[in-house]
């Protein structure tokens, strides 16, 4: 039963993602709002699949902590591909900071480029990465879409504590805006590198904003505490 449930869920989500990418292709020559609308629909579809096939509920906690007037960026734990879909359900077409290789995927790479995603070559110092900070700060300060960074650098298991990447601290001190930490447990339901998916509850918790003005070290310590505790 566990295998059949995971098979149906995986098939449904992969097909949904594939067809939404194909549907998105005409939007590449349309105003950006068209593809933003489509990503939001896909997010709700993923939540439907979680509920219908896995009996898994998604809870968004602390949405009142998301500022409506002030500039901010989001630093989120990352355990599953799940959150890259469902963040679109409660945020205005967020701009994700992603590994640069994703832009090379046919069709999908074109779509995320249209959405304004920002690419970075992980663990490398390149000419492109030197402009990464300027691009990120421009998105935070000048665009209406919130920027999301995964400071763990990759997906990790729930309750696995890996050191946060120092780049998030540099963004915080350079942007001088609020940072919203996000704690989640999506890896319990939709674990990385596993075929199986599990019933339960996915809790996405937007925690109290970290005000600007802390030192790099103070911020990193506070962010780590908010994400892991």
C-alpha positions as CSV (number, residue, x, y, z in Angstrom):
1,X,0.0,0.0,0.0
2,X,2.8,2.4,0.9
3,X,4.5,1.7,-2.5
4,X,1.2,2.2,-4.5
5,X,0.4,5.4,-2.6
6,X,3.9,6.8,-3.3
7,X,3.7,5.7,-7.0
8,X,0.4,7.5,-7.6
9,X,1.5,10.6,-5.8
10,X,4.8,10.8,-7.6
11,X,3.2,10.2,-11.0
12,X,0.6,12.9,-10.3
13,X,3.1,15.5,-9.2
14,X,5.6,14.8,-11.9
15,X,2.9,14.9,-14.6
16,X,1.5,18.1,-13.1
17,X,4.9,19.7,-13.1
18,X,5.7,18.6,-16.6
19,X,2.4,19.8,-18.1
20,X,2.6,23.1,-16.2
21,X,6.0,23.6,-17.8
22,X,4.6,23.0,-21.2
23,X,1.6,25.3,-20.6
24,X,4.0,27.9,-19.3
25,X,6.0,28.1,-22.6
26,X,3.5,30.5,-24.3
27,X,3.7,32.7,-21.2
28,X,7.4,33.3,-21.9
29,X,6.4,36.0,-24.5
30,X,3.6,37.3,-22.3
31,X,3.7,39.7,-19.3
32,X,5.4,38.1,-16.3
33,X,2.0,38.0,-14.4
34,X,0.9,35.1,-16.6
35,X,3.6,32.7,-15.5
36,X,3.4,33.9,-11.9
37,X,-0.3,33.0,-11.9
38,X,0.6,29.5,-13.3
39,X,3.1,28.8,-10.6
40,X,0.5,29.7,-7.9
41,X,-1.9,27.2,-9.5
42,X,0.8,24.6,-9.5
43,X,1.4,25.2,-5.8
44,X,-2.2,24.6,-4.9
45,X,-2.2,21.5,-7.1
46,X,0.7,20.1,-5.1
47,X,-1.1,20.8,-1.9
48,X,-4.2,19.0,-3.4
49,X,-2.0,15.9,-4.3
50,X,-0.6,15.8,-0.8
51,X,-4.0,15.9,0.8
52,X,-5.8,13.6,-1.7
53,X,-3.2,10.9,-2.2
54,X,-1.2,11.0,1.0
55,X,-3.7,12.4,3.5
56,X,-1.1,15.0,4.3
57,X,-2.1,18.5,5.4
58,X,-0.1,21.6,4.8
59,X,-0.1,24.2,7.6
60,X,1.2,27.8,7.1
61,X,2.0,29.2,10.5
62,X,3.0,32.8,11.3
63,X,1.8,34.4,8.1
64,X,1.1,37.6,10.1
65,X,4.9,37.9,10.5
66,X,5.3,38.7,6.8
67,X,5.6,42.5,6.4
68,X,3.1,44.2,4.1
69,X,5.0,47.5,3.9
70,X,8.7,47.0,4.8
71,X,11.4,45.4,2.6
72,X,12.5,41.9,3.6
73,X,13.9,38.6,2.4
74,X,13.2,35.1,3.6
75,X,15.8,32.6,4.8
76,X,14.2,29.2,4.9
77,X,15.2,25.7,5.9
78,X,15.2,23.3,2.9
79,X,14.3,19.7,3.2
80,X,12.2,18.9,0.1
81,X,11.3,20.0,-3.3
82,X,7.9,20.5,-1.8
83,X,8.5,24.0,-0.4
84,X,9.7,25.3,-3.8
85,X,6.1,24.7,-5.0
86,X,3.9,25.6,-2.1
87,X,5.6,28.9,-1.1
88,X,3.9,30.3,-4.2
89,X,0.5,29.7,-2.5
90,X,1.1,32.3,0.2
91,X,3.8,34.6,-1.2
92,X,3.7,36.8,-4.3
93,X,5.7,34.8,-6.9
94,X,8.8,34.6,-4.8
95,X,12.3,34.9,-6.4
96,X,14.3,31.8,-5.4
97,X,18.1,31.8,-5.2
98,X,18.9,28.4,-6.9
99,X,21.9,26.5,-8.1
100,X,23.0,27.7,-11.5
101,X,22.6,24.3,-13.2
102,X,18.8,24.5,-13.1
103,X,18.9,27.2,-15.8
104,X,20.4,24.7,-18.2
105,X,17.3,22.4,-18.0
106,X,15.3,22.7,-21.2
107,X,12.0,24.5,-20.8
108,X,12.2,24.6,-17.0
109,X,15.3,26.7,-17.1
110,X,13.5,29.2,-19.4
111,X,10.6,29.4,-17.0
112,X,12.5,30.1,-13.9
113,X,14.6,32.7,-15.7
114,X,11.3,34.4,-16.7
115,X,10.3,34.3,-13.1
116,X,13.5,36.2,-12.1
117,X,15.2,33.4,-10.2
118,X,18.8,34.1,-9.3
119,X,21.5,31.5,-10.0
120,X,24.6,30.8,-8.1
121,X,27.5,28.3,-8.7
122,X,27.8,26.6,-5.4
123,X,31.2,26.3,-3.7
124,X,32.9,28.2,-6.6
125,X,34.3,31.7,-7.1
126,X,33.4,32.8,-10.6
127,X,32.9,36.0,-12.5
128,X,29.1,35.2,-12.5
129,X,29.1,34.7,-8.7
130,X,30.8,38.1,-8.2
131,X,27.7,39.7,-9.6
132,X,25.4,37.5,-7.6
133,X,25.2,39.8,-4.6
134,X,24.4,42.9,-6.7
135,X,21.6,40.9,-8.4
136,X,20.2,39.7,-5.1
137,X,20.3,43.1,-3.5
138,X,18.6,44.7,-6.5
139,X,15.8,42.1,-6.3
140,X,15.3,42.7,-2.5
141,X,15.2,46.4,-2.8
142,X,13.6,47.1,-6.1
143,X,11.2,44.2,-6.9
144,X,7.8,43.5,-5.5
145,X,8.5,39.8,-5.3
146,X,10.1,38.4,-2.1
147,X,13.5,36.8,-2.3
148,X,13.9,33.3,-0.8
149,X,17.3,31.9,0.0
150,X,18.0,28.4,1.4
151,X,21.0,29.1,3.7
152,X,21.6,25.3,4.3
153,X,22.7,25.3,0.7
154,X,20.9,22.0,-0.2
155,X,18.1,19.8,1.1
156,X,18.7,18.2,4.4
157,X,16.8,15.7,6.6
158,X,14.5,17.0,9.3
159,X,16.4,17.5,12.5
160,X,19.8,17.4,10.7
161,X,21.7,20.5,11.7
162,X,24.2,21.6,9.1
163,X,26.2,24.8,9.3
164,X,24.5,27.7,7.4
165,X,26.2,29.2,4.4
166,X,27.8,32.5,5.3
167,X,26.4,34.2,2.2
168,X,23.1,34.7,3.9
169,X,24.8,36.8,6.5
170,X,26.4,38.9,3.8
171,X,23.0,39.5,2.2
172,X,21.5,40.5,5.6
173,X,24.3,43.0,6.4
174,X,24.4,44.4,2.8
175,X,20.6,44.7,2.3
176,X,19.9,46.2,5.7
177,X,16.3,44.9,5.7
178,X,14.3,42.5,7.7
179,X,15.0,38.7,7.4
180,X,12.1,36.3,7.9
181,X,13.4,32.9,9.1
182,X,11.3,29.9,8.1
183,X,11.3,26.6,9.9
184,X,9.7,23.5,8.3
185,X,9.4,19.7,8.5
186,X,8.6,18.8,4.9
187,X,11.4,16.2,4.8
188,X,9.2,14.0,7.1
189,X,6.5,13.8,4.4
190,X,8.5,14.3,1.2
191,X,12.1,13.3,1.9
192,X,14.9,13.9,-0.5
193,X,16.5,11.0,-2.5
194,X,13.6,8.7,-1.6
195,X,10.8,7.2,-3.7
196,X,8.4,7.0,-0.8
197,X,6.1,9.7,0.5
198,X,4.3,9.6,3.9
199,X,1.1,10.8,5.5
200,X,1.3,13.5,8.2
201,X,1.4,17.3,8.5
202,X,3.8,19.7,6.8
203,X,4.3,22.8,9.0
204,X,5.7,25.9,7.3
205,X,6.4,28.4,10.1
206,X,7.3,32.0,9.3
207,X,9.0,33.2,12.4
208,X,9.4,36.7,13.9
209,X,11.4,39.0,11.7
210,X,15.1,39.5,12.5
211,X,15.6,43.2,12.5
212,X,18.5,44.8,10.6
213,X,21.5,46.1,12.5
214,X,23.0,42.9,14.0
215,X,26.6,42.0,13.3
216,X,27.2,39.1,10.8
217,X,28.0,36.7,13.7
218,X,25.0,37.7,15.8
219,X,22.7,37.3,12.8
220,X,24.0,33.9,11.8
221,X,23.6,32.7,15.4
222,X,20.1,34.0,15.6
223,X,19.1,32.6,12.2
224,X,20.5,29.2,13.0
225,X,18.5,29.2,16.3
226,X,15.3,30.2,14.6
227,X,15.6,27.6,11.8
228,X,16.6,24.7,14.0
229,X,14.7,25.3,17.2
